[in-house]
Amino acid sequence: MILKIAFRNTFRQKRRTILTALAMVVGFALLSLTIGLSDGAYGGIIEMFTRNRTGHIQVHREGYLDKPSLYKTIDNPSAVGAAIQNTARVEAWTQRVYGAGLGSVGEKSTAVQIVGVDVAREIRATRFDNRVIEGSVLAETASHEAVIGKGLAKILSAEIGDEIVIVSQGADGSIANDVYQIVGIAESGDDVTDRVVCYLHIEDAQELFVLEGRAHEIVVIVSNINWVDKVTGAIETRLNDPTLDVAPWQVVAKSFYRAMKTDQQGDAISRWVIMLIVAIGVLNTVLMSVLERTREYGVLKAVGTKPVQIFWLVVCEVVIIALASICVGALLGVLINYLFSIYGITYPEEITYGGMKLKTLYAEVNVRCLVIPAITVMISAVIVSLFPAVKAARIMPAKAMRTH
């Protein structure tokens, strides 16, 4: 009976019901859009970061991540890679060699980071060819070619066709030096990396550092980033090698991941603000409704209605409006997020986050942008209805009957 009366009451005062529902719908839509944009932004940044740099999972010699060294190598990277490729949900893998040295073009010299890449695999795994903005990508066979970062090219005043001399130290203690022809200039999206990086074919790098088929890193790409943890565990089980560390991108890029989590906490504050606005709007409307209906509640108590029944009557009215608002808000939230997922928000100038340059921010349509606003609106609506419900339940019939 209480539920039936509450349902009828929501239609008796249409204007009041619409105002209450409007506050909830707008709050739901704002919260849904905030979550959609946040998830879309972080999803895009993570995808760019992992695809262009770290990959989703990395395999190294034990202790390499804590203290990188030329001598901490994976001795049989091809066999390890083949085992990884046979793991479910693995899309691609590639191996890399890292080293530091002195790079010279003409009379200019500077410190460089040498990255040896398996070109064919690197293109499949991290779209290495998309980073080359001028010239061409490295040949798939070792040809003493180099692709240098955009910033490094500027520092060395290097152009396509120039020769870069690299001097370093080999793994056997010898002086490593060789000459490579610059065939391309790359841009990774990270200015710091682009000022020092020099890409060589992995076989050229292994020859330079006297590594003889060894590698420092194996990068793994999974078909869905949400499966990273499960695939990491599966790879560890398949390799079953205590001398190798298998780490997801969250461990590989600790500083980036921590910065992202800190930023997400800031987004949580904005969600609390939106929830507070919704709660205040609902409280104001429901409280005014109770004050306007003081005489009505007095009559109900005079004819024998118990205070607890009046309490639940007010709460049920708010819950009914909240449920209807959630349905409308869900449709509106999906529509808004869908439009922003296609067209996005374009910034006047590029912004940098974690070294990644962003020009357009896209939203993401997912379960979170519906479930979280729905729970938030319902909980806030129920909580703010408690005070007006208590006030209505405590109305004195004699005094209420004299209210006009």
C-alpha positions, 0 to 999 in steps of 0.5 A: 500500500505504501509503495502504491501511494508513493507511486501515485504521489509522484504524479500528483505534483508533476512540477515537483517531480520533474524538478527532483528528477531533473537534478538527478538526471543532470547529475547522472549525465555529468558524472557519466561524462566525467568518468567517460572522459577520464577513462577515455583519456587514461585508456588512450594515454596507456595505449600510446605509452605501451604501444610506442614504448614499453609494450604491455609486458617485458621480460628481462634478466633478473635485476635488470629493471632495478639496475640496467647493465650491458651484461645482464642479457637474455641468452636465448631471446628467440627461444624465449620469444617463441615460448611467449608467442605460444601463450594465449592472448599474446598478439606479438613480441619483439626483442631489443638491445640497449646501450649508451655511447657517444654519437658524432656527426661531422664535428658535433658530438653528444651522448646517445642511447643506442636501441637495437630493434628487430625491425620486422617484429618491432613494426608488428608489435609497437608500430615502429614505422609510424614513429619515422617522420622523415626518411625511411624506416630501418631495413629488415636486414642488418645494413649499418643504418640508423634512425635517430630521434628528432631532437638528436638530429637537431643537436647534431645538425644531422640530415638524412644521408649523413653518417653517424659515428658511435663509440662505446664499450663492448661486452667483452671490454673492447672499444666499440665503434662503427659508422652508420648511415642515417636513413630516418628521423623519428618522433616518439612523442617524448622530447627527452627520448628524442634528444638521445635515441639512436635506433639500429638494427638489432644485429648491428647493435649486437655486433657493436656491443659484442653480444652475439645473439643476446638481448636485454629486453623482450617486449610483449603485446597482448590482444587486450590490455585488460588481460595483462595480469593474467598473461603475465602470470601465464608467461611466467608459468610457461618460461619457468625460469628463475633467472628471468623477470616478467613484469607488466607495464605498471611495474616497468613504468612505475613513475608513470603509473603512480602519476596516473593514479595520483591524477585519477585521485584528483578526478575522484574529487570532482566526482564527489563535488558532482555528487554533492551538487546532486544531493543538495538539489534533491534535498532542497526539492524533497524538503520543500515537498514535505513542508508543502504537504505538512497538512497532508501528513497531518491528516494521514497521522490523524486517521491512524497512519504510523510514523514509520509508514510516513517515513517509508512513504517519503523515502519510496517517493524519492526512490521511485523518482531516482529509478526513473532518473537513472533510466533517463540519465543512462540513455543520456550518458551513453549518448553523450559519451558516444558522441565524445568518443567519436568527435572528442574534445580538441585542445587549442594546443597540445598538452603533455602527460607522462611524456605523451603529447595529446591533441584530442581527448576522447571519451569511452563508453563502458560499464563504469560510466553507467554503474558508478553514476547509478549507484551514486545517484541512488545512494545520495537520493536515499541519504538526503531523503532521510531527513525530510522523511524523519521530519514528515514522520514527526509531524504533530496532527493537531498542529499540521491540521491548522497549517494552510 
